[in-house]
Amino acid sequence: MITQPERYRSTARLLHWIVALLVLPMIAAGLIMTQDGLARPLQDALFLLHKHIGLLVLFLALLRILYRWFNPAPPLPLSMPDWQRRVAQTSHVLMYVLLVVMPVSGFIRVRAGGFPIELLDALGLIGPIPRSKELGDTASALHQAAAFLLIALICLHVAATLYHALIRRDGIWARIWPPSGGD
């Protein structure tokens, strides 16, 4: 009989699901808004949404990292093979890194390109990023590469989740679901 692994605390689960619910539409918006031939009002709305939700994702990612620092993840079950443990740990660290790299590189891209971040501008938080095509292009390339890596990691994460929930039925899914309560 497989014993149920220890669950994440409610705060960790809630942060996980809030970030997931913000990041998935951000990916869609990022892929759509950069397409040629898109109606300008839709493109502008997606850019506006993408920039501001990106700031929120950065804040929540940093909060998640801080929370995780003081509240380590529960141990993975002993029944999980070592290679799966290593893949899980590595992919989680990479996702945390990318959840910071993505909004920071996007911020640098926008500011170096001389574009506004309306909410920050309204608050007088302009930032010290100089207007620079080279810096903007570098940040844009990093943002795009990180986006595709994040998409790949999310696909791996979802596939592993489905494997553990539907095939192994080893309680890994129950560690993070439901988003809150039960502690």
C-alpha positions as CSV (number, residue, x, y, z in Angstrom):
1,M,0.0,0.0,0.0
2,I,1.3,3.5,-0.9
3,T,1.3,6.0,1.9
4,Q,0.1,9.5,1.1
5,P,3.0,12.0,0.9
6,E,3.0,15.1,3.0
7,R,1.1,18.1,1.5
8,Y,2.3,21.6,0.8
9,R,0.9,24.2,3.3
10,S,-2.1,26.2,2.2
11,T,-0.1,29.3,1.5
12,A,2.2,27.4,-0.9
13,R,-0.7,25.8,-2.7
14,L,-2.5,29.0,-3.0
15,L,0.5,30.8,-4.4
16,H,1.2,28.0,-6.8
17,W,-2.3,28.1,-8.3
18,I,-2.5,31.9,-8.4
19,V,0.8,32.0,-10.3
20,A,-0.3,29.2,-12.6
21,L,-3.6,31.0,-13.4
22,L,-1.7,34.2,-14.2
23,V,1.2,32.6,-16.2
24,L,-0.9,30.5,-18.6
25,P,-2.8,33.4,-20.1
26,M,0.4,35.4,-20.1
27,I,2.0,32.8,-22.4
28,A,-1.0,33.0,-24.7
29,A,-1.0,36.8,-24.7
30,G,2.7,36.9,-25.4
31,L,2.4,34.5,-28.3
32,I,-0.6,36.3,-29.8
33,M,0.4,40.0,-29.3
34,T,3.6,39.5,-31.3
35,Q,1.9,38.2,-34.4
36,D,1.9,40.3,-37.6
37,G,-1.5,41.5,-38.8
38,L,-3.1,41.6,-35.4
39,A,-5.7,44.4,-35.0
40,R,-3.9,47.3,-33.3
41,P,-6.5,47.8,-30.4
42,L,-6.2,44.1,-29.5
43,Q,-2.5,44.1,-29.7
44,D,-2.3,47.2,-27.5
45,A,-4.6,45.7,-25.0
46,L,-2.6,42.5,-24.9
47,F,0.7,44.4,-24.4
48,L,-0.9,46.4,-21.6
49,L,-2.2,43.3,-19.9
50,H,1.1,41.4,-20.4
51,K,3.2,44.2,-18.9
52,H,1.1,44.6,-15.8
53,I,0.4,41.0,-15.1
54,G,4.1,40.4,-15.6
55,L,4.8,42.8,-12.7
56,L,2.3,40.9,-10.6
57,V,3.9,37.6,-11.5
58,L,7.3,38.9,-10.5
59,F,6.0,40.0,-7.1
60,L,4.3,36.7,-6.6
61,A,7.3,34.7,-7.8
62,L,9.6,36.6,-5.3
63,L,7.0,36.0,-2.6
64,R,6.9,32.3,-3.5
65,I,10.7,32.0,-3.4
66,L,10.8,33.8,0.0
67,Y,8.0,31.6,1.4
68,R,9.7,28.5,0.1
69,W,13.0,29.6,1.7
70,F,11.3,29.6,5.1
71,N,8.9,26.7,4.4
72,P,10.7,24.0,2.4
73,A,8.7,21.7,0.2
74,P,7.5,18.5,1.9
75,P,9.7,15.5,1.0
76,L,8.9,13.5,-2.0
77,P,7.7,9.9,-1.3
78,L,10.4,7.3,-0.9
79,S,8.6,5.3,-3.6
80,M,9.6,7.8,-6.2
81,P,12.7,6.8,-8.2
82,D,15.8,9.0,-7.7
83,W,15.9,10.2,-11.3
84,Q,12.3,11.5,-10.9
85,R,13.2,13.3,-7.7
86,R,16.2,14.9,-9.5
87,V,14.0,15.9,-12.5
88,A,11.3,17.3,-10.2
89,Q,13.8,19.3,-8.1
90,T,15.7,20.7,-11.1
91,S,12.5,21.6,-13.0
92,H,11.1,23.4,-10.0
93,V,14.3,25.4,-9.5
94,L,14.3,26.3,-13.2
95,M,10.7,27.4,-13.1
96,Y,11.4,29.6,-10.1
97,V,14.3,31.1,-12.0
98,L,12.3,31.7,-15.1
99,L,9.4,33.2,-13.2
100,V,11.9,36.0,-12.2
101,V,13.9,36.1,-15.4
102,M,10.8,36.5,-17.6
103,P,9.3,39.7,-16.0
104,V,12.8,41.2,-15.3
105,S,13.8,40.7,-19.0
106,G,10.4,42.0,-20.1
107,F,10.7,45.0,-17.9
108,I,14.2,45.8,-19.3
109,R,13.0,45.2,-22.9
110,V,10.1,47.7,-22.4
111,R,12.1,50.4,-20.6
112,A,15.2,50.1,-22.9
113,G,12.8,50.4,-25.9
114,G,11.4,53.6,-24.5
115,F,7.9,52.2,-23.9
116,P,5.7,52.9,-20.9
117,I,4.7,50.7,-18.1
118,E,1.6,52.7,-17.3
119,L,1.1,51.6,-13.7
120,L,4.6,52.2,-12.6
121,D,4.8,55.5,-14.6
122,A,1.6,56.7,-12.9
123,L,3.2,55.9,-9.5
124,G,6.4,57.8,-10.5
125,L,8.4,54.6,-10.5
126,I,10.3,55.2,-13.8
127,G,13.4,53.1,-13.1
128,P,17.0,53.6,-14.1
129,I,17.0,51.7,-17.4
130,P,18.4,53.8,-20.2
131,R,16.9,53.8,-23.7
132,S,19.1,51.5,-25.7
133,K,18.2,49.4,-28.8
134,E,21.0,47.0,-28.1
135,L,19.9,46.4,-24.4
136,G,16.3,46.1,-25.5
137,D,17.1,43.6,-28.2
138,T,19.2,41.5,-25.8
139,A,16.5,41.6,-23.2
140,S,13.9,40.7,-25.8
141,A,16.0,37.7,-27.0
142,L,16.4,36.5,-23.4
143,H,12.7,37.0,-22.7
144,Q,11.8,34.9,-25.8
145,A,14.2,32.1,-25.1
146,A,13.1,32.0,-21.4
147,A,9.5,31.9,-22.6
148,F,10.0,28.8,-24.7
149,L,12.0,27.1,-21.9
150,L,9.2,28.0,-19.5
151,I,6.6,26.5,-21.9
152,A,8.6,23.3,-22.2
153,L,8.9,23.1,-18.4
154,I,5.2,23.7,-17.9
155,C,4.5,20.9,-20.4
156,L,6.9,18.6,-18.5
157,H,5.3,19.6,-15.2
158,V,1.8,19.0,-16.4
159,A,2.8,15.6,-18.0
160,A,4.4,14.5,-14.7
161,T,1.4,15.6,-12.8
162,L,-0.9,13.6,-15.0
163,Y,1.4,10.6,-14.8
164,H,1.4,10.7,-11.0
165,A,-2.4,11.5,-10.7
166,L,-3.7,9.1,-13.3
167,I,-1.2,6.3,-13.7
168,R,0.9,6.0,-10.5
169,R,-1.9,7.4,-8.2
170,D,0.8,7.9,-5.6
171,G,-0.6,11.1,-3.9
172,I,1.7,13.6,-5.6
173,W,-1.3,15.5,-7.0
174,A,-2.8,15.7,-3.6
175,R,0.3,17.5,-2.3
176,I,-0.7,20.6,-4.2
177,W,-4.5,20.2,-4.6
178,P,-6.8,21.7,-3.6
179,P,-5.4,25.3,-3.6
180,S,-6.2,26.0,0.0
181,G,-7.6,24.6,3.2
182,G,-6.9,21.3,4.9
183,D,-3.9,22.3,7.1
